[in-house]
Amino acid sequence: MKRQRAPLGELCNLVKGTSPISKTPPGPYPLVTTGEEHKTADTFQFDTEAVCIPLISSTGHGHASLKRVHYQAGKFALANLLAAATVKDRSALSVTFLARYLTFTKDRLIVPLMTGAANMSISIARLASIPVEFPPLAKQERIVKLLDEADELRKLRSHADRRISSLIPALFDEMIGDPISNPKGWALGTVGDLTSFITSGSRGWAAFYSEQGARFIRVQNLAGHRLRLDDVAHVNPPQTVESTRTRIQPDDLLLAITGNTIGLSALASGDVGEAYVNQHVAILRLNEKVAPLFMACFMALPAGGQHHIAKIQYGHTKPGISLEQIRAIPVPVPPLPVQIDFAMRVTQIHDLETKQAASRRHLEDLFQSLLHRAFQGEL
C-alpha cells in the first residue's frame, strides 16, 4: 500500500506549552517537560492525545540535540519549552504512530532545523514544515502494536538486569554478613594486612602515549569487578623501577583514588597483558590471605569499602584518598575456604551477567532493526 506524505503542520495543530517549569504550582495533573520524568501541575492545558516535542536543544551551548519526544494522553499541562502536536484527523493518522515516527526520525528531521548561537531551538513554523510519512491507519496500528510488544520485552530485560545487579550484595550479606557490624564474628584485618603492597602510578606518562603498545589503565576503565578494555589508552613505558612496580599483574585490585569516581574499582583478569596505571589509580597487590574476588566485592559494597572511603576521603572539589588511608580500611576476614566458596558463586553470577548482556545486545539490535523496517515501509 502506498505511503502518504504531508507536513506536520498540515496534519496537526501545533500549540506551545504555557507552564513555566519552576513556577508552576504542583497539583493533580501531569506536567510534561523535556525530562524523562513528568512533574505535576495544578491546572491542565490539554485534554487529548498529543505528541509533545521539545523546542530547545537538550545540550545547548551551540549544539543541537534532542533526547526524547513524549506521547501524552488525557488532561495534562505542558511546559513552555515544548509544543504539543494534536492530530486533526485521527482516521488518517494515529497519534501513537506519530509519536513513534518522530522519536525515530528526530535526529534526521527535527535536530537539523534547530538554530541559534548559545541556545539552539526550533520555531513552531519550522516544526510545522517537518515531513511525515505514514501508511494507512490499519498498518500504523499494527506497527505500533509490534513496537509496543518489543518495548515490553526490553522492559522485562531491564528488570532482569536490575535484579541480577543486586545478587552479589545479597550473597555477601547471606554468606559473610554485614561488613560493618560483622554479626558472624569473623576475624578483623585491614586492607594493609591483605596486600603485599599498595602503589599508584605517577604523573608524566603523557610523553609515552602511543597508538599501540602497553595498555594504560585510567579511572574510566574501572567497571565494578572487571576491567573495561574496549576504550583503553596505550603507552610505551620507560623501563624504570617505577614503571616495573606500577605494571599490573593478574588478580591485582585497582582502585580510583582521586576525583568524583573515587572508590571505583576493578579486578585485573589473567588476560590483561602488559598494562600500567596512571596517578589516579592505585594497585592493591593482594596476598595469600584473601581470595581476590572476595576482596573486590568487599571494596565495591556500599556497606563495605565504599562506606569507609566515603568517611575518610579528603577534599571537596577534587576528592582524594591516600594510600595510608586505604591500608587502614577494616575488613572482616572469613577463613579462606569461605572466601573461595563465595568467589565461586560470584563467578557464576558474572557468567549469568555475561549471558544477559549478550541477550540485551541481541534484543536491542532486533528492536533497532524493527524500527528501521517499520519507518522505511518494510513491515
N, C-alpha and C positions, 0 to 999 in steps of 0.2 A: 504494500500500500504506500502511496505517495506521502511523504512528509511535508507538512506546511511550514512556512517561514514568515515571521512578522516581527516588527519591532516591539520591544517590551511595552513601550508607551501606548501602542495600539491595542495590545492585549489586556493591559492592566491599568487601573488607576494607581498613580504613584503619589503617596502622601507622606510628607515629612513628619517625623515624631515631634511631640511638643513638650515632653517631660525632661527637665534637666536632671541628670543622673544624681548629683549630690544634693539637690534641693527638693526633690520630690518626696513628700511625706510617705512613709511606708503604709501599707494597707492590705486589703484582701485580694488585690488584683496583681497578676504578673506584670513586671516592668521589664520589657525586653531591652537589653543593652548590647554593646559589642562583645561583652564577655560570654564565656561558655555558660555560666550560671545566671539565671534571672534574678533581679531584685524584686521588690514589691512596690505598689503604689496605692494611694487612697482613692484614686479615680481611674476610669478607663477611657481610652481614646477610640478603641475599635471593638466591635463585637462581630467577628467574622473570621474566616480563614485568611491568612496573609503570609507572604514571604517577606521577611524583614532583612534589609540589606544595609550594612554599614556604609556611610557616606565618606568616612575618613579612613586613611591607611592604618593598619594595625601597628605599624612600627614608627611612622612619622619620620622626622629628620631628613626629608628629601627622598625617602624610599617608599615606593608604593607596594602595598601588600594587603591581603585580605585573608583573615584566618577562617572565617565562617560566615555562613548565611543561615538564618533561623527560619523554621516553619513554626507558626503560632496560630492557634485557633481559640475561639471564644472571646470573652471580654479580657482585654489587656491594654496596658499603656505602653507607649513606645518612646524610648529616649530620643532626644533631639539630634542625635548623631547618626540616626538611621532613617530609612524610608521604608514604608510598607507598600508592597505590590499586591493589590487585591484584584483578582481576575474578573473581568467584565462578563465573560460568557463561559460558565463552568461546563456547559455541554460540549465545548470545544477544547478547553484546556483545564487539566486537573491542577489544583494548587500544589498538591504534594509532588506531582511530576515536575512542576516549575521549580519548586524548592530543590529537588534533586538535580535538575538540569543546571541551575545557576551555581549550585555548590560544585558541580563537576567542571563547569566552564569558567568559574570566576577568575582564575588566573589568566585565562586567554581572552575573555570578553570584558570583564569589569576593570581589573587592575590596570591595563594599558590606557584606560580613559581617565585615570586619576592625574590631576595636575596640581602644581603648587611648588613653592620653594622649600619651606620648612615642613609644613603640614600638608601632605598630599591628600586630595579629596576628589570626589566626583559630584557633579551637579545633578539635579533631578533631570534636567534636559539631556545631559549625556547618558544618564541611566536609561532614559526613555528610548534612546537610539539603539540599545543593545539588541542584536538579532536573536530570536528564539526559534528553534526548530523543534517541531513536535509531530508525532504520528496521530492517528485517530484516537479518540478518548479510550476506547476499549484496550488498545495496545498500551497507552500511557498507564492505565490502571494495572495491567499485567506487569509492566516494567517496575512500577512502584512496589507491587507485591513481592516480586523476586528480590528487589534490593532490600526491602524490609526484612525478609526472611534471612538474607545474607548478613544483614546488620545484627540480627538476633544471634546468629552463630558467633559473630565477632564479640558480642557482649558476653556470651557464655564462656568463650575462650579467655576473655579478660578477667572474668570472675574466677575461673580456674587458676589463672596466673597469680591473682591476689591471694588465693588460698594457699598455693604452694609456697609463696614467699613467707608465710607465717609458720611453715612446718619446722624450720631449723630452730627458731626461738622456742617453739613449743617442745621440741625434742630435748633441747638443752635444759629447759625447766623440768621436764619429766626425769631425765637421767642424772642431771647434775644438781638441779635446784637453783634457786635464786642466787646469783653470784655475789650479792651484797650481804644478805643475811646468812648465807651458807647453812641452810637448815639440815643438811646431811652430815655436817661436821667434817668436811674434807680438810686435809692439811692445807694451810695457807702459805703461799710463797709470794714472790714478786716477779715481775717480768724479768728483772735482772737475774733472779735465780734460775730462770728457764731459758736463758740465752747465753751463748758463748761470747758474743759481743754485739754491740749496737753501734752503728755508724750511719753517716749520711753523706751524700755527695757534696761537692764543693762548687763554688762559682767558677766561671771561666771556661765552661765547657763549650760555649758558643763558637769558639775558634776551631773546634774539632767536629762541627756538624758536617755531614756528608750525605750524598744521595743514597749510599748503601753503607755497609759496614755493620758495626755492633748496634744492637738496639739501645735506645736511650729512654729509660722509663721516667715518665713525669706523672704528676698527680692525675691527669686526665686518663691515664692508663690503668688506674686502680678501680676495680669494679667488684666490690664485695669480696668474695673468696677467691676470685681468679683474676688474672691479668687480662686486659683488653689489648690485643696486639694488632688490631686492624688499623689503628691510626697512631703508629709509633714513629718517633723520630730515629735518626741514625747518627752515629758518631764514629770517628776513627780515633780512639783514645790514645793519649800518650802512655807509654809503658813506664809507669812510675809505681812506687809503693802504694800511693793513694789510690790510683786507678785500679790496682790489683785488689785492694781492700774493698772498694766500692763495686766490684763486679758481683753480680747476683749469682747465687747458686740455687739449684732446685730446693724447694721447701723453705726458702727464705721468706719471712713475712715482711712485706713492705707497707710502710705507714706514712701517710701525709702528715707533716709536722708544722706546716705554716698555711695560712690562707683560710678562706671560707669553708673549704672542704677538709679542714683539719680532722684527723682521726679516720679518714677513709683508708681502707686497707685492702690488700690482695696477697694471695699466696702464690709464689712463683712455682710453676709446674716444671716437670722434667724436660720439657721441650723449649724452655725459654732461650736456650742458646747463649751466645755471648751478649751480655746486657749489663748496663750500668744505670745508676740513679743520679738525679740532679740534687741540688741542695735542699729542695722542698720535700724530699722523700728519705725516710730512714730505713735502713736494713736491720731487721731483727733476725740474727742467725740463731736459730733455736738449738738447744742441746738435747741430749738423750732422755731428759726427764719429762718431755712433753711431746705429744702427738701434734704434728704441725697443723692439721685441720681442726683439732680441738682448740688450739691457741688462736687460730684465725677466726673461728666462730666466737670465741670469748671476746676478742678485741672488737668485733663488729656488733656485739649485742648492745642495745640501748642501756640495759641494766648492767653491762659488763664494762669492757674497756671504754666505750663511749661515755658512760657515766663518769668515770674517773677523769678522762681527758677534758670533759666539759668543766669539771671542778678546778682543774689545775692549769688550764691554758691561760696565757697572758696576752695582753694587747687587745685592742678593740677594732681599729681599722684594718689591721692585718694580724689576726690571732696566731699564736705560736706555742710550741711546747718543746722543752729542752730534752735532750737525751737522758739526762739525770732524772728528770721527772718521769719519763717513760719507764726507766728501770725500777722506779719505786711503786709502780701501779700494782696493787694487791691482786692475787689470782688464787681462786680455790683450785687445788691440785688433787684430783682423784687419782687412784692407782692407775698406772699406765694401761693395764688391760681394759679398764673402764673407758679411758680416753680413746683407745683404739676401737673399741666397740662403737662408741659414739661417732668416731670419724668414719667408720664403715657405713653407718646408717646415713650420715650426711652425704657420702659419695653416692649412695642410692638416690637420694633426693636430687643431687646435682644431675645424675643421669636422667631423671624424670624431667627436670627443668630443661635439659638439652632437647629432649624429645618434644616437649611442649613448645619450645622456641621454634623448632623446625615446623611444627604444626601451625603455629601462629603465622610464620612467614608464608607458608603454603596457602593458608586461608586468606591472608591479605593479598597475595598475588591473584588468587581466584576472584576476590572482590573487585580489585582494580580492573581485571580483565572483563568482568561482568559490567562494570561501569562504562568502560570504553565501548563495548559492544552495544550497550543499551542506548548510548547517545550518538552512536555512529550509524544507527539504523540496522544493526546486525542481529537484533533479537526479534 
